[in-house]
């Protein structure tokens, strides 16, 4: 850890680089995702929920969770964290800001037009919680990379931007489906991106001491993405189970998975 021997000026310069990289990583990825979501998907939000499911599940199951379990952390503790996260998000939905019924338009209960979007949309708050945790982890990773080697820090920041864009598209789809306005969805995602800056500060000041927590934060964030996909988004898709609608759903899920897989392997820096 040769960076410990740098002068105070050099360390301050490193901190500035970390803060700049974490800020830009969040702003660039979210802005790019917003442009793509609004330009291409805003008229197809309901159908694009399928794309979001593919992105969220593949980000968690093919990227974040493997990284956590390959870290050398205690496997039983990681599984316990995953279980606690799933149950925690269930309780959050059950008793707090995400409480909603499972009725929907066309179920015979005479719901007004727009009821589906209102009900499904409560999931938007949970996606923001999971996204904030994920961004916090990204910030720690960027800080660790810069402390090891500024060039590695830059590459890591670019890789995280590439990883985040498809995930953020998925988040925007969920929020638009939730009934959030375009500006509101953008602003909330932008606020969540500031967690990367917080993570960068934590990573810088704790140096290597706080790195042991990263696998657990990754698992906790993944539990939120898995829960929202399986508990809130997939049930919406199941309500439209005709072959004409099921085929596009499956194709869009596959596209979401391929997006994450390709970008993960193309920009992997470990």
C-alpha positions as CSV (number, residue, x, y, z in Angstrom):
1,X,0.0,0.0,0.0
2,X,2.6,2.5,-1.2
3,X,0.0,5.3,-1.2
4,X,0.4,5.5,2.6
5,X,3.8,7.1,2.1
6,X,2.7,9.9,-0.2
7,X,2.8,13.5,0.9
8,X,-0.3,15.2,2.2
9,X,-0.7,17.1,-1.1
10,X,-0.7,13.8,-3.0
11,X,-3.3,12.2,-0.8
12,X,-5.5,15.3,-1.1
13,X,-5.1,15.0,-4.9
14,X,-6.1,11.4,-4.7
15,X,-9.2,12.3,-2.6
16,X,-10.1,14.9,-5.2
17,X,-9.8,12.3,-8.0
18,X,-12.0,9.9,-6.1
19,X,-14.7,12.5,-5.5
20,X,-14.6,13.6,-9.1
21,X,-14.7,10.1,-10.4
22,X,-17.6,9.0,-8.2
23,X,-19.6,12.1,-9.0
24,X,-19.1,11.8,-12.8
25,X,-19.7,8.0,-12.7
26,X,-23.1,8.6,-11.2
27,X,-24.1,11.7,-13.3
28,X,-22.9,10.2,-16.6
29,X,-24.5,6.8,-16.1
30,X,-27.8,8.2,-14.9
31,X,-28.0,10.9,-17.6
32,X,-27.2,8.3,-20.4
33,X,-29.8,5.9,-19.0
34,X,-32.3,8.7,-18.8
35,X,-31.8,9.7,-22.4
36,X,-32.1,6.2,-23.6
37,X,-35.1,5.5,-21.4
38,X,-37.0,8.7,-22.4
39,X,-36.1,8.6,-26.1
40,X,-36.7,5.0,-26.8
41,X,-38.8,3.5,-24.0
42,X,-41.2,6.2,-22.7
43,X,-44.0,5.0,-24.9
44,X,-43.4,1.3,-24.0
45,X,-42.9,1.5,-20.3
46,X,-45.4,-1.3,-19.5
47,X,-43.7,-3.7,-21.9
48,X,-40.3,-2.6,-20.9
49,X,-40.9,-3.9,-17.4
50,X,-39.8,-7.2,-18.9
51,X,-36.4,-5.7,-19.9
52,X,-36.1,-4.4,-16.4
53,X,-36.6,-7.9,-14.9
54,X,-33.8,-9.2,-17.1
55,X,-31.4,-6.4,-16.1
56,X,-32.2,-6.6,-12.4
57,X,-31.9,-10.4,-12.1
58,X,-28.8,-10.7,-14.2
59,X,-27.1,-7.8,-12.4
60,X,-27.7,-9.5,-9.1
61,X,-27.3,-13.2,-10.0
62,X,-24.5,-13.0,-12.7
63,X,-22.5,-10.0,-11.4
64,X,-23.0,-8.7,-7.9
65,X,-23.6,-12.0,-6.1
66,X,-20.7,-13.9,-7.8
67,X,-18.4,-11.1,-6.9
68,X,-19.5,-11.2,-3.3
69,X,-19.2,-15.0,-3.0
70,X,-15.8,-15.0,-4.7
71,X,-14.4,-12.5,-2.3
72,X,-13.5,-15.1,0.3
73,X,-16.1,-13.8,2.8
74,X,-17.9,-16.3,5.0
75,X,-20.4,-18.1,2.7
76,X,-22.9,-18.8,5.5
77,X,-22.8,-15.2,6.6
78,X,-23.4,-14.0,3.0
79,X,-26.4,-16.3,2.6
80,X,-27.7,-15.1,5.9
81,X,-27.3,-11.5,4.6
82,X,-29.2,-12.5,1.5
83,X,-32.0,-14.0,3.5
84,X,-32.1,-11.0,5.9
85,X,-32.2,-8.6,2.9
86,X,-35.1,-10.4,1.2
87,X,-37.1,-10.5,4.5
88,X,-36.2,-6.9,5.2
89,X,-37.5,-5.7,1.9
90,X,-40.6,-7.8,2.4
91,X,-41.2,-6.1,5.8
92,X,-40.5,-2.7,4.2
93,X,-43.1,-3.4,1.6
94,X,-45.5,-4.9,4.1
95,X,-45.4,-2.3,6.9
96,X,-43.9,0.9,5.5
97,X,-43.8,3.0,2.4
98,X,-44.4,0.1,0.0
99,X,-47.8,-1.1,1.4
100,X,-50.2,-1.8,-1.4
101,X,-52.9,-4.2,-2.4
102,X,-52.7,-6.9,-5.1
103,X,-55.8,-5.8,-6.9
104,X,-55.5,-4.6,-10.5
105,X,-57.6,-3.2,-13.4
106,X,-59.9,-5.8,-14.8
107,X,-60.0,-8.0,-11.7
108,X,-63.8,-7.3,-11.3
109,X,-63.4,-4.8,-8.4
110,X,-64.1,-1.7,-10.5
111,X,-60.7,0.0,-10.2
112,X,-60.2,3.3,-11.9
113,X,-58.0,3.7,-14.9
114,X,-54.3,4.0,-13.8
115,X,-54.8,1.8,-10.7
116,X,-52.1,-0.7,-12.0
117,X,-49.5,2.0,-12.4
118,X,-50.2,3.3,-8.9
119,X,-50.1,0.0,-7.2
120,X,-47.1,-1.4,-9.2
121,X,-45.3,1.9,-8.7
122,X,-44.8,1.6,-5.0
123,X,-42.0,-0.7,-5.9
124,X,-40.1,2.4,-7.2
125,X,-39.1,3.4,-3.7
126,X,-37.6,0.0,-3.0
127,X,-35.6,0.1,-6.2
128,X,-34.1,3.4,-5.1
129,X,-33.0,1.9,-1.7
130,X,-31.3,-1.0,-3.5
131,X,-29.8,1.3,-6.1
132,X,-28.4,3.6,-3.3
133,X,-26.7,0.6,-1.6
134,X,-25.2,-0.5,-5.0
135,X,-23.9,3.0,-5.7
136,X,-22.3,3.1,-2.2
137,X,-20.4,-0.1,-3.0
138,X,-19.3,1.3,-6.4
139,X,-17.9,4.3,-4.6
140,X,-15.9,2.2,-2.2
141,X,-14.5,0.2,-5.2
142,X,-13.5,3.3,-7.1
143,X,-11.7,4.7,-4.0
144,X,-9.8,1.4,-3.4
145,X,-8.7,1.4,-7.1
146,X,-7.5,5.0,-7.0
147,X,-5.6,4.3,-3.8
148,X,-3.9,1.4,-5.4
149,X,-3.2,3.0,-8.7
150,X,-4.7,6.2,-10.3
151,X,-4.8,4.5,-13.7
152,X,-6.7,1.5,-12.2
153,X,-9.1,4.0,-10.6
154,X,-9.9,5.6,-13.9
155,X,-10.5,2.2,-15.6
156,X,-12.7,1.1,-12.7
157,X,-14.8,4.3,-12.9
158,X,-15.3,3.7,-16.7
159,X,-16.2,0.1,-16.1
160,X,-18.7,1.1,-13.4
161,X,-20.3,3.6,-15.8
162,X,-20.6,0.8,-18.4
163,X,-22.2,-1.5,-15.8
164,X,-24.5,1.1,-14.4
165,X,-26.1,2.3,-17.6
166,X,-28.2,-0.9,-18.3
167,X,-29.1,-1.2,-14.6
168,X,-30.1,2.4,-14.5
169,X,-32.3,1.9,-17.6
170,X,-34.0,-0.8,-15.6
171,X,-34.5,1.5,-12.7
172,X,-35.9,4.2,-14.9
173,X,-38.4,1.7,-16.4
174,X,-39.5,0.7,-12.9
175,X,-39.9,4.3,-11.8
176,X,-41.8,5.4,-15.0
177,X,-44.0,2.3,-14.5
178,X,-44.5,3.5,-11.0
179,X,-46.0,6.7,-12.2
180,X,-43.0,8.9,-11.5
181,X,-42.7,11.8,-13.8
182,X,-39.5,11.9,-16.0
183,X,-38.0,14.7,-14.1
184,X,-38.8,13.2,-10.7
185,X,-37.4,9.8,-11.7
186,X,-34.2,11.5,-12.9
187,X,-33.8,13.6,-9.8
188,X,-34.3,10.7,-7.4
189,X,-31.8,8.6,-9.3
190,X,-29.4,11.5,-9.3
191,X,-29.8,11.7,-5.5
192,X,-29.1,8.0,-5.2
193,X,-26.0,8.4,-7.3
194,X,-24.5,10.6,-4.5
195,X,-24.2,7.5,-2.4
196,X,-21.2,6.6,-4.7
197,X,-19.6,9.8,-3.4
198,X,-20.3,8.8,0.2
199,X,-18.8,5.4,-0.6
200,X,-15.8,7.0,-2.1
201,X,-15.2,9.0,1.1
202,X,-15.7,6.0,3.3
203,X,-13.3,4.0,1.1
204,X,-10.7,6.7,1.2
205,X,-10.7,7.3,5.0
206,X,-11.0,3.7,6.0
207,X,-8.4,2.6,3.4
208,X,-8.4,-1.2,3.5
209,X,-10.1,-1.6,6.8
210,X,-13.7,-1.2,5.4
211,X,-13.2,-3.4,2.4
212,X,-14.4,-6.5,4.3
213,X,-17.9,-5.1,4.3
214,X,-18.2,-4.8,0.5
215,X,-19.4,-8.4,-0.2
216,X,-22.2,-7.9,2.4
217,X,-23.3,-4.6,0.9
218,X,-23.3,-6.2,-2.6
219,X,-25.5,-9.1,-1.3
220,X,-27.9,-6.7,0.5
221,X,-28.3,-4.6,-2.7
222,X,-28.8,-7.7,-4.7
223,X,-31.5,-8.9,-2.4
224,X,-33.4,-5.7,-3.1
225,X,-33.1,-6.1,-6.9
226,X,-34.1,-9.8,-6.8
227,X,-37.1,-9.0,-4.5
228,X,-38.4,-6.2,-6.7
229,X,-38.1,-8.3,-9.8
230,X,-39.8,-11.4,-8.4
231,X,-42.3,-9.8,-6.1
232,X,-43.5,-6.8,-7.9
233,X,-42.6,-6.9,-11.6
234,X,-43.0,-10.5,-12.6
235,X,-46.6,-10.7,-11.1
236,X,-47.5,-7.7,-13.3
237,X,-46.2,-9.7,-16.3
238,X,-48.1,-12.8,-15.3
239,X,-51.4,-11.0,-15.4
240,X,-50.9,-10.6,-19.2
241,X,-50.3,-14.3,-20.0
242,X,-51.4,-14.5,-23.7
243,X,-48.9,-16.0,-26.1
244,X,-48.9,-12.7,-28.0
245,X,-47.7,-10.9,-24.9
246,X,-45.6,-13.6,-23.4
247,X,-43.2,-14.0,-26.4
248,X,-42.1,-10.3,-26.3
249,X,-41.8,-10.5,-22.5
250,X,-39.4,-13.4,-22.8
251,X,-37.4,-11.8,-25.6
252,X,-37.0,-8.5,-23.6
253,X,-36.0,-10.4,-20.5
254,X,-33.3,-12.2,-22.6
255,X,-32.2,-8.8,-24.0
256,X,-31.8,-7.4,-20.5
257,X,-29.7,-10.4,-19.5
258,X,-27.5,-10.2,-22.6
259,X,-26.9,-6.5,-22.0
260,X,-25.5,-7.0,-18.5
261,X,-23.5,-10.1,-19.5
262,X,-21.9,-8.4,-22.5
263,X,-21.0,-5.2,-20.6
264,X,-19.8,-7.1,-17.5
265,X,-17.4,-9.2,-19.5
266,X,-16.3,-6.4,-21.9
267,X,-15.4,-4.0,-19.1
268,X,-14.4,-6.4,-16.3
269,X,-11.3,-5.0,-14.6
270,X,-10.6,-7.5,-11.8
